[in-house]
Amino acid sequence: MDDGRKVLVVVMDGLGDRAVKSLGQRTPLQCANKPNLDWFAANGTSGIMDVISPGVRPGSDTSHLALLGYDPFEVYTGRGPFEAAGVGLVGKPGDVAFRCNFATVDSDMNVIDRRAGRIKTPDTTMLASAINGMQLGNITATVREATEHRAVLILEGPDLSPYVSDVDPHALSSIQSSEPLRPEALVTAQAVNEFVHKAHEILRDHPVNRRRIEEGLVPANALLPRGAGVFPNIQSFQERYGISASGVAGVSLIRGICRVCGLEVIEETGCTGGTDTDMDAKACAALRELERKDFVLMNVKATDVNSHDGDPRSKIESIERLDSMAKIIKDSIPEGAIVVLTADHCTPVELGDHSGDPVPLTIYSDDSIKDDVTSFDEISCARGALGRIRGVNLMPILLDKANRSEKFGA
């Protein structure tokens, strides 16, 4: 058997879409000028992928677990722990972690902007510091800023449970009271509600928010917890597959998934996890990692942000920037390496949220069986030789193509 080959998986976040009326019923991928992405499709083998299962709307957390070969129905414990790990906070057994948004609320605690004008650091750093270490009886609240408007909350203390409802209403409406979903979660729900109200009292008069109001910006005067979970016990990627691995990502959630799964996290300068990220620098970092590791996962977030903003033209522009990034990869692929182009989920711009549609998939290597696909888009890839697979099928396929799979049977 040949020596094992290296694998680079490029996850273009929220890339897939549905037909867009303003684009003549085409998708942004179908409209974009993307010769390099198309080159991979023309020289590789394509298909489509239900990242979780047909019709299931993936979260970015459950989808990346599936892409790494972990069944999210077995290992997923909530988004909070992964977000926390992404900013370097790994709690103890019994701690409960939440993903949060800095948000803008009015005097009646109605949410008027779930992202507080897409506030970023250094403002979020100062705001998080103001409410970090809050005592809620015998429970301590640890708060840390994350990517853009996001933050992390960890509750540490006795008798905690992750089975509480979200405070975040996920819409422009009144914030919700956290409710226990099981009897043993009453203490946790009470602590969450106390934290939200105390945090609001501190944040509404914070100098950062006074300055933002003077500048005509909305204040980040509330923190909205959601996605409670405990830290999962997951077998490391290296133990599971016997290969070394790195993750290159700007989004704290994806970095957290990589950390929890045992991938070394590479934080490249200029890789912000937003639309302003340096895609070329990210590609170069991934290629450097591929020189010393067997497997590299790279996430690029921009197209998902465009989709959540409902902006098809900006999504096309981001796809064309991704194509420039793809050229760097195309021109520098290590001999024998396998390159995967895909997405973690579809985020249709007219929906503004994730959908359960399958995502396009191309697997390239210098010995790929070339099918008839010549364009990297949702419809063209659906005609490819890979057919339609699930996300948890991807790693076994890649291990086999990399000559790293175990024979089943004699």
TORKEKOL-507024 format. One record per residue (C-alpha): residue in one letter; chain; z, y, x. Coordinates in Angstrom, 1 decimal, padded with zeros to 4 digits. Each point is the difference from the previous one (the first is absolute). Last residue first. Layout:
% residues N
<'A' 'A' <Z Y X>>
...
//
This chain:
% residues 410
<'A' 'A' <004.6 -011.0 -010.4>>
<'G' 'A' <001.2 002.4 -002.7>>
<'F' 'A' <000.2 003.8 -000.1>>
<'K' 'A' <-001.0 001.4 003.4>>
<'E' 'A' <002.1 002.9 001.1>>
<'S' 'A' <-001.6 003.4 000.2>>
<'R' 'A' <-000.3 002.2 003.1>>
<'N' 'A' <-003.8 000.0 000.6>>
<'A' 'A' <-000.2 003.7 -000.9>>
<'K' 'A' <-002.2 -000.8 -003.0>>
<'D' 'A' <002.7 -002.5 -001.1>>
<'L' 'A' <002.8 002.5 000.4>>
<'L' 'A' <-002.1 002.6 -001.9>>
<'I' 'A' <-000.6 -002.3 -003.0>>
<'P' 'A' <003.7 -001.0 -000.1>>
<'M' 'A' <000.9 003.7 000.2>>
<'L' 'A' <-002.3 001.1 -002.8>>
<'N' 'A' <001.0 -002.6 -002.7>>
<'V' 'A' <003.2 001.9 -000.8>>
<'G' 'A' <-002.1 002.9 -001.1>>
<'R' 'A' <-001.9 -002.0 -002.6>>
<'I' 'A' <-003.7 -001.0 000.4>>
<'R' 'A' <-003.3 000.7 -001.7>>
<'G' 'A' <-003.2 -001.0 001.6>>
<'L' 'A' <-000.1 -000.2 003.8>>
<'A' 'A' <-003.8 -000.2 -000.1>>
<'G' 'A' <-000.5 003.5 -001.2>>
<'R' 'A' <-001.2 001.2 -003.4>>
<'A' 'A' <003.3 001.7 -000.8>>
<'C' 'A' <-000.4 001.9 003.2>>
<'S' 'A' <-003.0 001.9 -001.4>>
<'I' 'A' <001.9 001.0 -003.2>>
<'E' 'A' <003.2 001.4 001.6>>
<'D' 'A' <-001.6 001.6 003.0>>
<'F' 'A' <-000.9 -000.7 003.6>>
<'S' 'A' <-003.8 -000.2 -000.1>>
<'T' 'A' <-002.3 -002.6 001.6>>
<'V' 'A' <001.2 -003.1 -001.8>>
<'D' 'A' <-002.6 -002.9 000.2>>
<'D' 'A' <002.3 -002.4 001.9>>
<'K' 'A' <000.5 -000.1 003.8>>
<'I' 'A' <002.0 -002.9 001.3>>
<'S' 'A' <002.2 001.6 002.5>>
<'D' 'A' <-000.3 -001.1 003.6>>
<'D' 'A' <000.6 003.5 001.6>>
<'S' 'A' <002.9 000.5 -002.5>>
<'Y' 'A' <000.2 002.1 -003.2>>
<'I' 'A' <002.0 -000.6 -003.1>>
<'T' 'A' <-000.9 002.3 -002.9>>
<'L' 'A' <002.1 000.5 -003.1>>
<'P' 'A' <-000.4 002.3 -003.1>>
<'V' 'A' <003.1 000.3 -002.3>>
<'P' 'A' <000.6 -001.8 -003.3>>
<'D' 'A' <001.0 002.1 -003.0>>
<'G' 'A' <003.7 000.0 -001.0>>
<'S' 'A' <000.3 003.7 000.1>>
<'H' 'A' <002.1 002.5 002.0>>
<'D' 'A' <000.3 003.6 -001.3>>
<'G' 'A' <-002.0 003.1 -000.6>>
<'L' 'A' <-002.0 -001.6 -002.8>>
<'E' 'A' <-003.1 002.0 000.5>>
<'V' 'A' <000.3 -000.3 003.8>>
<'P' 'A' <000.3 -003.8 -000.2>>
<'T' 'A' <002.6 -001.3 002.5>>
<'C' 'A' <-001.0 -003.5 001.0>>
<'H' 'A' <002.4 -002.0 002.0>>
<'D' 'A' <000.9 -000.9 003.6>>
<'A' 'A' <-003.5 000.7 001.3>>
<'T' 'A' <-002.5 -001.9 002.2>>
<'L' 'A' <-001.8 -000.1 003.3>>
<'V' 'A' <000.9 -003.0 002.2>>
<'V' 'A' <-001.0 -000.1 003.7>>
<'I' 'A' <000.0 -003.3 001.9>>
<'A' 'A' <000.0 000.1 003.8>>
<'G' 'A' <-002.4 -002.1 002.1>>
<'E' 'A' <-000.6 002.8 002.6>>
<'P' 'A' <002.2 002.9 -000.6>>
<'I' 'A' <-001.4 002.5 -002.6>>
<'S' 'A' <-000.6 003.4 001.7>>
<'D' 'A' <-003.2 001.4 -001.6>>
<'K' 'A' <000.8 -001.4 -003.4>>
<'I' 'A' <003.6 001.2 000.1>>
<'I' 'A' <-001.1 003.6 000.9>>
<'K' 'A' <-002.7 -000.2 -002.6>>
<'A' 'A' <002.5 -001.1 -002.7>>
<'M' 'A' <001.9 003.3 000.7>>
<'S' 'A' <-003.1 002.0 -000.8>>
<'D' 'A' <-000.3 -002.1 -003.2>>
<'L' 'A' <003.6 000.7 -000.9>>
<'R' 'A' <-000.9 003.7 000.2>>
<'E' 'A' <-002.9 -000.7 -002.4>>
<'I' 'A' <002.5 -001.7 -002.3>>
<'S' 'A' <002.3 003.0 000.2>>
<'E' 'A' <-002.9 002.3 -001.1>>
<'I' 'A' <-000.8 -002.3 -002.9>>
<'K' 'A' <003.6 000.1 -001.0>>
<'S' 'A' <-000.1 003.7 000.1>>
<'R' 'A' <-002.9 000.0 -002.4>>
<'P' 'A' <001.7 -002.4 -002.3>>
<'D' 'A' <003.2 002.1 -000.4>>
<'G' 'A' <002.4 -001.5 -002.5>>
<'D' 'A' <003.0 001.0 002.2>>
<'H' 'A' <001.2 -003.7 000.0>>
<'S' 'A' <-003.5 -000.9 001.1>>
<'N' 'A' <000.0 002.5 002.9>>
<'V' 'A' <003.4 -001.3 001.2>>
<'D' 'A' <-001.3 -003.6 -000.1>>
<'T' 'A' <-003.1 001.0 002.0>>
<'A' 'A' <002.2 001.5 002.7>>
<'K' 'A' <002.4 -002.9 000.7>>
<'V' 'A' <-001.4 -001.8 003.1>>
<'N' 'A' <001.8 -003.3 000.8>>
<'M' 'A' <-000.5 -002.0 003.1>>
<'L' 'A' <001.1 -003.6 000.5>>
<'V' 'A' <-000.3 -001.4 003.5>>
<'F' 'A' <000.0 -003.7 001.0>>
<'D' 'A' <-000.1 -001.8 003.3>>
<'K' 'A' <001.7 002.8 002.0>>
<'R' 'A' <-000.6 001.6 003.4>>
<'E' 'A' <-003.6 001.2 -000.1>>
<'L' 'A' <000.2 000.2 -003.8>>
<'E' 'A' <002.7 002.7 000.4>>
<'R' 'A' <-002.5 002.2 001.8>>
<'L' 'A' <-002.5 -000.5 -002.8>>
<'A' 'A' <002.6 000.9 -002.6>>
<'A' 'A' <000.9 003.2 001.9>>
<'C' 'A' <-003.7 001.0 000.2>>
<'A' 'A' <-000.4 -000.5 -003.7>>
<'K' 'A' <003.0 002.1 -000.8>>
<'A' 'A' <-001.2 002.8 002.3>>
<'D' 'A' <-003.3 -000.1 -001.8>>
<'M' 'A' <001.7 000.2 -003.4>>
<'D' 'A' <002.1 003.1 001.0>>
<'T' 'A' <001.9 000.5 -003.3>>
<'D' 'A' <-000.6 003.1 -002.0>>
<'T' 'A' <-000.3 -001.9 -003.3>>
<'G' 'A' <003.5 -001.4 000.4>>
<'G' 'A' <001.6 -002.8 001.9>>
<'T' 'A' <000.6 002.4 002.9>>
<'C' 'A' <-001.8 -001.7 002.9>>
<'G' 'A' <-000.1 003.0 002.4>>
<'T' 'A' <002.0 -001.7 002.7>>
<'E' 'A' <-000.1 -003.7 -000.3>>
<'E' 'A' <002.9 -001.9 -001.5>>
<'I' 'A' <-000.4 -003.7 001.0>>
<'V' 'A' <002.2 -002.4 -001.9>>
<'E' 'A' <000.5 -003.5 001.6>>
<'L' 'A' <-000.4 -002.5 -002.8>>
<'G' 'A' <003.1 -001.9 -001.0>>
<'C' 'A' <-000.5 -000.3 -003.7>>
<'V' 'A' <002.7 002.5 -000.7>>
<'R' 'A' <-001.5 002.4 002.5>>
<'C' 'A' <-003.5 -000.3 -001.4>>
<'I' 'A' <001.2 000.5 -003.5>>
<'G' 'A' <001.9 003.1 001.2>>
<'R' 'A' <-003.0 001.4 001.8>>
<'I' 'A' <-001.9 -000.4 -003.3>>
<'L' 'A' <002.7 001.9 -001.9>>
<'S' 'A' <000.2 002.7 002.7>>
<'V' 'A' <-003.7 000.9 -000.3>>
<'G' 'A' <-001.5 000.8 003.4>>
<'A' 'A' <-001.1 -003.6 000.8>>
<'V' 'A' <-000.9 -002.2 003.0>>
<'G' 'A' <001.6 -003.4 -000.3>>
<'S' 'A' <000.3 -002.4 002.9>>
<'A' 'A' <-000.1 -003.8 000.4>>
<'S' 'A' <000.6 -003.0 002.2>>
<'I' 'A' <-001.0 -003.4 -001.2>>
<'G' 'A' <001.8 -003.2 -000.9>>
<'Y' 'A' <-000.8 000.3 -003.7>>
<'R' 'A' <003.3 000.0 -001.8>>
<'E' 'A' <002.2 000.6 003.0>>
<'Q' 'A' <-002.1 002.9 001.2>>
<'F' 'A' <-000.2 001.5 -003.6>>
<'S' 'A' <003.8 -000.2 -000.3>>
<'Q' 'A' <001.6 -002.0 -002.7>>
<'I' 'A' <001.2 002.3 -002.7>>
<'N' 'A' <003.6 000.5 -001.2>>
<'P' 'A' <-000.4 003.0 -002.3>>
<'F' 'A' <002.0 003.3 000.2>>
<'V' 'A' <001.3 000.7 -003.5>>
<'G' 'A' <-002.0 001.9 -002.5>>
<'A' 'A' <-000.1 003.1 -002.2>>
<'G' 'A' <-003.6 001.2 -000.8>>
<'R' 'A' <000.9 003.5 -001.1>>
<'P' 'A' <002.1 003.1 001.0>>
<'L' 'A' <-001.0 003.5 -001.0>>
<'L' 'A' <001.3 002.8 002.3>>
<'A' 'A' <000.2 003.4 -001.5>>
<'N' 'A' <-000.4 003.7 001.0>>
<'A' 'A' <-003.2 -000.2 002.0>>
<'P' 'A' <-000.9 003.6 -000.9>>
<'V' 'A' <-003.5 001.1 -001.2>>
<'L' 'A' <-001.8 002.3 002.3>>
<'G' 'A' <-000.5 003.8 -000.5>>
<'E' 'A' <001.2 000.9 003.4>>
<'E' 'A' <003.3 001.4 -001.3>>
<'I' 'A' <000.4 -003.4 -001.9>>
<'R' 'A' <-000.5 -001.9 003.2>>
<'R' 'A' <002.5 002.1 001.8>>
<'R' 'A' <002.7 -000.6 -002.6>>
<'N' 'A' <-000.9 -003.7 000.2>>
<'V' 'A' <000.5 -000.2 003.7>>
<'P' 'A' <003.2 002.1 -000.2>>
<'H' 'A' <001.5 -002.7 -002.3>>
<'D' 'A' <001.1 001.3 -003.4>>
<'R' 'A' <-001.8 -002.6 -002.2>>
<'L' 'A' <000.6 -002.7 002.7>>
<'I' 'A' <003.8 -000.2 -000.2>>
<'E' 'A' <000.4 -000.2 -003.8>>
<'H' 'A' <-003.0 -002.3 -000.2>>
<'A' 'A' <001.5 -002.4 002.5>>
<'K' 'A' <003.3 -000.1 -002.0>>
<'H' 'A' <-002.0 -000.9 -003.2>>
<'V' 'A' <-002.1 -002.7 001.6>>
<'F' 'A' <003.0 -001.5 002.0>>
<'E' 'A' <002.1 -000.3 -003.2>>
<'N' 'A' <-002.8 -001.8 -001.8>>
<'V' 'A' <-000.5 -002.4 002.9>>
<'A' 'A' <003.7 -000.7 000.3>>
<'Q' 'A' <000.3 -000.8 -003.7>>
<'A' 'A' <-003.0 -002.3 000.2>>
<'T' 'A' <001.4 -001.8 003.0>>
<'V' 'A' <003.4 -000.5 -001.6>>
<'L' 'A' <-001.6 -001.4 -003.2>>
<'A' 'A' <-002.2 -002.5 001.9>>
<'E' 'A' <002.2 -003.1 -000.7>>
<'P' 'A' <-000.9 000.2 -003.7>>
<'R' 'A' <-003.7 -000.4 000.6>>
<'L' 'A' <-002.8 002.6 -000.5>>
<'P' 'A' <002.5 002.8 000.7>>
<'E' 'A' <-001.4 003.4 -001.0>>
<'S' 'A' <-001.0 002.9 002.1>>
<'S' 'A' <-000.3 003.0 -002.2>>
<'Q' 'A' <-003.6 001.2 -000.2>>
<'I' 'A' <-001.4 003.4 001.0>>
<'S' 'A' <-001.5 001.9 -002.8>>
<'S' 'A' <-003.8 000.0 -000.1>>
<'L' 'A' <-003.0 000.5 002.3>>
<'A' 'A' <-000.6 -003.6 000.7>>
<'H' 'A' <001.3 -002.9 002.2>>
<'P' 'A' <003.4 000.5 -001.7>>
<'D' 'A' <001.8 -000.2 003.3>>
<'V' 'A' <003.5 -001.1 -000.6>>
<'D' 'A' <-001.1 -003.6 000.2>>
<'S' 'A' <001.9 -002.9 -001.6>>
<'V' 'A' <002.7 -002.0 001.7>>
<'Y' 'A' <000.2 -003.6 001.2>>
<'P' 'A' <000.3 000.7 003.7>>
<'S' 'A' <003.8 -000.8 000.0>>
<'L' 'A' <003.0 001.5 001.7>>
<'D' 'A' <003.5 -001.3 -000.2>>
<'P' 'A' <001.3 001.6 003.2>>
<'G' 'A' <-001.6 002.7 002.1>>
<'E' 'A' <-003.2 001.3 001.5>>
<'L' 'A' <-002.7 001.8 -002.1>>
<'I' 'A' <-003.3 000.6 001.8>>
<'L' 'A' <-002.3 002.8 -001.0>>
<'V' 'A' <-003.4 000.6 001.4>>
<'A' 'A' <-002.3 003.0 -000.2>>
<'R' 'A' <-003.5 000.9 -001.1>>
<'H' 'A' <-001.7 003.4 -000.3>>
<'E' 'A' <-002.1 -000.5 003.2>>
<'T' 'A' <000.9 -003.4 001.6>>
<'A' 'A' <003.7 -000.7 000.3>>
<'E' 'A' <003.2 002.2 000.0>>
<'R' 'A' <003.3 -001.8 000.5>>
<'V' 'A' <003.0 -000.3 -002.4>>
<'T' 'A' <003.1 -002.1 000.5>>
<'A' 'A' <002.3 -000.2 -003.0>>
<'T' 'A' <003.5 -001.4 000.6>>
<'I' 'A' <001.9 -001.9 -002.7>>
<'N' 'A' <003.8 000.1 -000.3>>
<'G' 'A' <000.0 002.9 -002.4>>
<'L' 'A' <-003.5 001.4 000.2>>
<'Q' 'A' <000.0 001.5 003.5>>
<'M' 'A' <-003.1 001.9 001.2>>
<'G' 'A' <-001.0 -001.0 003.5>>
<'N' 'A' <-003.4 001.7 -000.2>>
<'I' 'A' <-000.3 002.7 -002.7>>
<'A' 'A' <-000.7 003.0 002.3>>
<'S' 'A' <-001.8 -002.1 002.6>>
<'A' 'A' <-002.6 -001.0 -002.6>>
<'L' 'A' <-000.7 003.6 -000.7>>
<'M' 'A' <-000.4 000.9 003.7>>
<'T' 'A' <-002.4 -002.9 000.6>>
<'T' 'A' <-001.9 000.7 -003.2>>
<'D' 'A' <-000.8 003.5 001.2>>
<'P' 'A' <-001.1 -001.1 003.4>>
<'T' 'A' <-001.7 -002.0 -001.4>>
<'K' 'A' <-002.1 -000.1 -003.1>>
<'I' 'A' <-000.1 001.3 -003.6>>
<'R' 'A' <-002.8 -001.4 -002.1>>
<'G' 'A' <000.5 002.9 -002.5>>
<'A' 'A' <003.4 -001.5 -000.9>>
<'R' 'A' <-001.5 -003.5 -000.3>>
<'R' 'A' <001.0 -000.9 -003.6>>
<'D' 'A' <-000.6 003.6 -001.2>>
<'I' 'A' <001.4 001.3 -003.3>>
<'V' 'A' <002.7 -002.6 -000.4>>
<'N' 'A' <002.4 000.9 -002.8>>
<'M' 'A' <003.6 000.4 001.2>>
<'D' 'A' <000.8 002.6 -002.6>>
<'S' 'A' <000.1 002.8 002.6>>
<'D' 'A' <-003.5 -001.0 001.2>>
<'V' 'A' <-000.8 -002.8 002.3>>
<'T' 'A' <-002.2 -000.1 003.2>>
<'A' 'A' <-000.2 -003.2 001.9>>
<'F' 'A' <000.9 -001.6 003.4>>
<'N' 'A' <-001.0 -003.6 -000.7>>
<'C' 'A' <002.1 -003.1 000.6>>
<'R' 'A' <-000.2 -003.6 001.2>>
<'F' 'A' <003.3 -001.7 -000.5>>
<'A' 'A' <002.1 -002.3 002.1>>
<'V' 'A' <003.0 -002.1 -001.0>>
<'D' 'A' <002.4 -001.3 002.7>>
<'G' 'A' <001.5 -003.4 -000.7>>
<'P' 'A' <-001.4 -001.6 003.2>>
<'K' 'A' <-000.2 002.8 002.6>>
<'G' 'A' <-002.5 002.8 000.0>>
<'V' 'A' <-003.1 000.6 002.2>>
<'L' 'A' <-000.7 003.7 000.3>>
<'G' 'A' <-002.7 000.8 002.5>>
<'V' 'A' <-002.2 002.2 -002.2>>
<'G' 'A' <-002.2 -002.9 -001.1>>
<'A' 'A' <003.0 -002.2 -000.4>>
<'A' 'A' <001.1 002.2 -002.8>>
<'E' 'A' <-003.4 -000.1 -001.7>>
<'F' 'A' <000.1 -003.8 000.3>>
<'P' 'A' <003.5 -000.2 -001.5>>
<'G' 'A' <-000.8 002.3 -002.9>>
<'R' 'A' <-003.1 -001.9 -001.2>>
<'G' 'A' <001.7 -002.8 -001.8>>
<'T' 'A' <001.1 -003.6 000.9>>
<'Y' 'A' <-003.4 -001.6 000.7>>
<'V' 'A' <000.2 -003.3 001.7>>
<'E' 'A' <-001.2 -002.7 -002.5>>
<'F' 'A' <-002.2 001.9 -002.4>>
<'P' 'A' <-001.3 002.0 003.0>>
<'D' 'A' <-001.5 -003.2 001.5>>
<'Y' 'A' <-000.1 000.8 003.7>>
<'G' 'A' <-003.4 -000.3 001.7>>
<'L' 'A' <-000.1 003.4 001.8>>
<'L' 'A' <-002.5 001.2 -002.7>>
<'A' 'A' <002.5 -001.1 -002.6>>
<'L' 'A' <002.9 002.0 001.5>>
<'H' 'A' <-002.4 002.9 000.2>>
<'S' 'A' <-000.8 -000.3 -003.7>>
<'T' 'A' <003.7 -000.2 -001.0>>
<'D' 'A' <000.8 003.2 001.8>>
<'S' 'A' <-003.0 002.1 -001.0>>
<'G' 'A' <000.6 -001.0 -003.6>>
<'P' 'A' <-002.5 -002.3 -001.5>>
<'R' 'A' <-001.3 000.2 -003.6>>
<'V' 'A' <-000.5 -003.6 -001.1>>
<'G' 'A' <-003.3 -000.6 -001.8>>
<'P' 'A' <-001.0 -003.0 002.2>>
<'S' 'A' <002.8 -000.8 002.4>>
<'I' 'A' <001.8 001.8 002.8>>
<'V' 'A' <-002.7 001.4 002.3>>
<'D' 'A' <-002.8 -001.2 -002.3>>
<'M' 'A' <-002.7 000.0 002.7>>
<'I' 'A' <-003.7 000.6 000.0>>
<'G' 'A' <-002.6 -001.5 002.3>>
<'S' 'A' <-001.8 000.6 003.3>>
<'T' 'A' <-001.1 -001.7 003.2>>
<'G' 'A' <-000.9 002.0 003.0>>
<'N' 'A' <-003.1 001.7 001.5>>
<'A' 'A' <-001.2 001.9 -003.0>>
<'A' 'A' <003.5 000.8 -001.2>>
<'F' 'A' <001.1 001.2 003.4>>
<'W' 'A' <-003.1 002.1 000.2>>
<'D' 'A' <000.8 001.4 -003.4>>
<'L' 'A' <003.3 001.3 001.2>>
<'N' 'A' <-001.9 001.6 002.9>>
<'P' 'A' <-002.7 001.6 -002.2>>
<'K' 'A' <002.4 001.6 -002.4>>
<'N' 'A' <-001.6 002.9 -002.0>>
<'A' 'A' <002.2 -000.1 -003.1>>
<'C' 'A' <-001.3 -000.5 -003.5>>
<'Q' 'A' <000.5 -003.7 -000.5>>
<'L' 'A' <003.5 000.3 001.6>>
<'P' 'A' <000.8 002.9 -002.4>>
<'T' 'A' <-000.8 -002.3 -002.9>>
<'R' 'A' <-003.1 000.5 -002.2>>
<'Q' 'A' <-000.2 000.9 -003.6>>
<'G' 'A' <-002.0 003.1 000.7>>
<'L' 'A' <002.5 001.4 002.5>>
<'S' 'A' <001.7 002.2 -002.6>>
<'K' 'A' <000.5 -003.0 -002.3>>
<'V' 'A' <001.7 -002.1 002.6>>
<'A' 'A' <-000.6 -003.8 000.0>>
<'R' 'A' <003.2 -001.7 001.2>>
<'D' 'A' <001.6 000.2 003.4>>
<'G' 'A' <001.0 -001.8 003.2>>
<'L' 'A' <001.4 001.9 003.0>>
<'G' 'A' <003.6 000.2 -001.1>>
<'D' 'A' <001.1 -000.4 003.6>>
<'M' 'A' <-002.6 -000.9 002.5>>
<'V' 'A' <001.5 -003.0 001.7>>
<'V' 'A' <-001.6 -000.9 003.3>>
<'V' 'A' <000.9 -003.5 001.2>>
<'L' 'A' <-000.6 -000.6 003.7>>
<'V' 'A' <000.1 -003.7 001.1>>
<'K' 'A' <-000.1 -001.5 003.5>>
<'R' 'A' <-001.4 -003.4 000.8>>
<'G' 'A' <001.9 -003.1 000.8>>
<'D' 'A' <-001.3 -002.0 003.0>>
<'D' 'A' <-002.9 -002.3 -000.9>>
<'M' 'A' <000.8 -003.5 -001.2>>
//
